[in-house]
Amino acid sequence: MADAQITLAYSRNIGVIAIATGTQYESAEEILHNAGFGRGEAGVYRLPNADEAAARDTLVSLVRSARASGIEVTASSRRFIGDAARDIARLLPGQWDTQVEIYAHPVWQEDLLPYLWGSGDLAHAVRTARIPYAATLTNRATDTTLLLAERPGHRHDYLVGAFAPEAFGEVDGDPHAPRSIIVLPLPGPAAQAITERYLPAYERAVHERRITMVAEALGLIRSELDARHELRALSGAEGLPLAGLGSSGPEAGAFLDRAWREFLTVVYHAPVLLDRCRPQASPWPQDAEALGRLAAALLTAQEICDDLTTGAVLSDDEHHQRSWPVIMTWLTHGNSFLRQARAAAPSPPPAPALTSPPPRALPADQPAHRL
């Protein structure tokens, strides 16, 4: 493969477009500029409005100049991916914004890996194949960003996956990640597959990931607290400045600060989960009282966060006196919350429909053909 490539495609809204890629993509961009192409949004080059004959002459000149410079020029068999993304987005539930992304240099697509949240063909393709461009579909109301890419080695199909919500950080290898899907190049079937199969799987994965993050945060706090209790028992120390803490002084204050920083994960992710809990519809209706206490504690935690955000001056003692009872409430009733949150997980997506009808049974008097 040449060190620089130019891919030509047609957009119904833009006309003839060109995308420059490769390790020497700047050379391809220079050729496009010299041929009269203008650089547009996201680095997509477009041929200015011209009559058919002029456009043909420009393309012939482009190909001649590119080949003389060792730059490969190909005409895509697909329509412009920006058009495909917009057509699909219009058929999805909610409001979706689309954006073309160009990974001109091959190493740029590696930047996707820490944040591409998924398993299956899309993640495999990003790791093993060349994906010079893709498109994102973003629903800001639900903090969902899908990635639409052409399926390598296939003339028509697309791959659909998603980036993790920003609060999840790097998620490469996350076992909760939803599996990417393959969709047809037709907007209707593609949007239907995303709506009925992918988005429900994505929503369930987000729910499960949030539960895991809350459980891990509470577990880390509990683990350190238990260790402190063991040390206190061995040393015979006395004094309980805060219920359940087990000691006082600078070292205890440092622990409280670490516990609060860890607890911020709960503050961020637990409210959405708590809203979905329906204890009366679960096998543990008695958890309703515990969930009420947890909700009240979250309100206090949010008030502390608001005070800190607005620049309110809180002494260490005041901060600890306000935050530790909140944390202790969640340590005390965390198990009730976790089982309720797991019971409230969104239903798994339905199994995909068969793409072809099952074979008809042979008549009773007709033997099956054998090879």
N, C-alpha and C positions, 0 to 999 in steps of 0.2 A: 504493500500500500504506500502511496506517495506521502511525503511529509506534510503536504497541504492538500486539502480537498475542497471542492465547491459543490454543494448539493443544490440543484434547482428544483423548484416545485411551483405549483400554482395555487394562489389564494383567491377565492371569489371576491374578497373585499379589497385586496391589495394588488392583485395581478401576479406577475412573475416575481418570485422571491428567490433569494439565494442565501445560503448559510455557509460560512467559511469555518473549516475545522482543520485539526491536525496540529502536530508539534510546531509547524511553521505557518500557523493560520494567519499571521500578520501578512505574509506574502500573498495569500489568497485574498485577503481584504484589500490589499493594494491593487490587485488585478481588477477586483470588482469596482473599486473607486475609479480607476482609470477607464473602465469600460462604460462608465456613466451610471452605475448603480448608486443609490443613496442609502446610507445607513439609517435604519429605523429603530423602533422600540426593541429592546432586548438584544440588539446586535443583528437583527434580521435585515438583510439588504433587499431593496426593492428596485425594480426597473421603473423609471419614471413613465408617466402616461405618454404613450406614443402609439402611432398606428401600427398595424400588424407588420407591415413591411419594415418599418424602422426597428421594431422590436426584434424581428428576425435577424436583421443586419447586426444589431447589437449583440445578440446571442452568438452569432457566428464569429464575430470579432472577439468576444469573450473566450470562446472555446479555443480559438487560434492562439490568443495571447497566453492563456493558461497552459496549454500544452507546450508552448515554447519555453515556458518557465518550469516545466515539470510538475505542474499542478493538475490533479485529477478532477475532471468535471463529470458529474453524473446527474441524470434527471430522475427524480424520485417517482416511483410508481404509485405513490400515495398522494393524497391531497395534503395541503399544509396542515401540520399538526395543530397550529393555533385555531384553524377552522374546526377541526375535529373536536378539540376541547370545548370550544364555545357551543357547538351543536349539542354535545352531551350535557353540558352544564345547564342549558336551557330546559332540559327535561328532568333534571334532578329536583327533589323536594328542597325548598328553601332557596336562598339567594347565593349564587356561587360566582366568584370572580375568577377569571382565567389569566394566565401569564405564561408566555413561552420562555423557556430557559435553555440557553445554549452552553454546552460544555465543550468549548472550542478545543482547548488543550486536553488530551486524554486524561491527565492527572486530575482535572477539575471534577470529573464524575466521581472520583474517590471521596470527595467532600460530602457526597450524599450518604455514604455508608453509616456514619455514626448516628444519623437522624432519620434514615429511611427505616420505618418501623414495619417490618414484615418478614415473612418467610415465603418460600415459593419461587416462582420463575422470575419475578422482577428483581428480587435481591440477588438471585443467582446471576442474572444478566448484568447487573451493575458491577458485580465482582469479576465476571469472566468475559464479557463481550464489550464492544464499543457502542456506547450510546451517546451520540454527539449532541442530541437535543431532546427535550421532552416538554411537557406542559403541566402546570399545576392548576388545580381547581380548588379554590378556597372558600369555605363557608365560615365567615368570621363569627357568626352567631353561635356556632357550635365548636369553634376552634378546631376545625377539621381541614386539613390540606391533603388532597389526593395528588398522586403523581401519575400522569398518563405518558407512556412511552411506547414507541413502536416495538413490536416483538422481534428480536433479532432472529434472522434466518427464515422469516416468514414474510410474505409479500403484503399481507393485509391486516392481520390481527394486531391488537394492542394489549399491553399489560397495564394493570391498574393496581396501585398500592397506595400507601399513605406515609406521610411524615408523622412522627410522634408529636403530641401536644408539647408546646415549649416547656411546660413545667416538668416534663418527664426527663429532660436532659438527653444525654446520649443513650441510645437504646439498642445498639448493635448486639445481636444475640439474645435479646429479651424473649423468654419462652412464652410470654403472653401475646406476642405480636400476631396480628391477623395475617392470614395467608393471602398473598396477592392473587388476582384472578386474571384470566384471559378473556377479552371481550372482542366481539365482532366489530368491523369497521363501520357498521350502520349505527347512527345515533340512538335510535329507538331501542334496539336490543341491548346496546352497550349501557344505556342509562337504566334499563330495567334490571340488568345483571348487577349493576352497582347498587341500585336502590334495594333490591330484594335479597341480594346475597352479601355484597361486600360491606355496605354500611352497617347492617345489623351485626356482622362479625366484628367490625371495627368498634362499634359501640360496646359490645360485650367485652372486648379486649381492654378498652379504656377503663371500664368498670373494674375488671379483675386487676388491672395494673394499679389502680388507685387503692384497692383493698390491700394489695401487697405492700405498697409504699407506706400506708398507715400502719399496718401490722409490723413492718420492719422498724419504723420509727419508735413505736411503743415498745417493741422488743428490746431495742438498744437502750432506751431509758430504763426499762425494767431491769435489764441485765446489770447495768452499772449501779443501780440502786440496791439490788440484791448483794452485789459485791461490797458495797459500803456497809450494809447491815452485817455482813459476815465479819468485816474488819472491826466494826464497832463491838460485836459480841466477843471477839477475841481480845480486844484491848480493854474491855470493861468501861468504855467511855459512856458518859451520861449526858443528858440534855437533849431536848427535842425542840429546837427553835421553830421548826416547821414540821407539822405532823407527817411522820413517815420518813423524814430525811435522815435523822440519826446522828447528826453532828453539826457543829457550827464553825465559823471562821472562814478565812480566805479560800481554803480548799473546798469547803462546802459551797461557797458562792460560785466558784469556778464550775462546780458540777451543775448548779442551778442554771448557769448561763448556757452550758452545753446542752442541758435538757431542754431549755427553751428553744434553742436553735433547731434541735432535732424535732421538737413539737410543732414547729412551723409547717412541717410537712403535713401534719394532721390538720392544722388550721386551714391549709389550702385545699386539701383533697377530701376531707371528711364531710363537709357540708353537702356536696352533691350526693354522696352516698347516703347520708342521713335522710335526705329528702325522699329517697326512693324506698326507704324501709317502711314496711307495713306489718308491724308486729302482730296485729290482730288477725292477719291473714296467714301467719306463719305458725309453725309448731310451738312457738314460744311467745304467746301473747303477754306473758308476765314481763317481758323485756320492755314494755312500753314505758314504765316508770324510769328505768335506767336510761333509755334513749332520751327522755325528757331532761334528765340531769346532764347528759352529755351535750344536748343542744344548748342548754343554759350556759354550760361551761364554755362552749364555743363562742357564744355571744360575748362573754367576758374576755376571752382571748382576742377576739376581733377588736374590742374596745382598747385593749392594750396595744395592739398593732396600730390602730388609728392614732393613739396618743404618740407613739414613737414616730410614726410617719409625719405627723404634723409638727414635730419638734418639741413636744412636751418634755420638760425636764423631770425624769424619774430617777430617784436615787436607786442604788443597787438593792437596798433593803426593801424599798417600796415595790420595785419591780418583782423581786422574789416573793414578797408577801402576796402579791396579786396573781402571779403566774403559777406558783407551785400548787395551790389548791386546784387550779384548772387541770394541771397535768395529772395530779393524783386522782381526780375524778375519772379521767380517761384510763388511767392505769387500773382503777378499780372495776370499771364497767366495760373495759375494752373488749372483753370476750363476747359479751352480749351484743355489742355493736358489730363485731366481725361476723358472727353467725347470721345476724339479721341482714347485713350487707351482702353476704354471699347468697342468702335466700332471695334477695331482691335483684339478682343479676338479670339483665335482659335475656329473653329467650334466645336460644341459638337460631341462626338463620335456617330456613328450610333447605332440605337437600336440593341440589340443582335438578331441574327437570331433565329427562332423557332427551338427548338431541335427535334421536331417531326412534321410531316405534319398535317394540320388541318383536322378534321374529314370530310369525304365526306358527302354531303347532301343526305338524304334518298330520294328514288324515291317518286314521288308525290302520288302514290297509296299505299305506305307502311307507316303505322303509326309508330311513335317513341315508343320505348320500355319504359314503365313506371315501376318504382319499387313500 
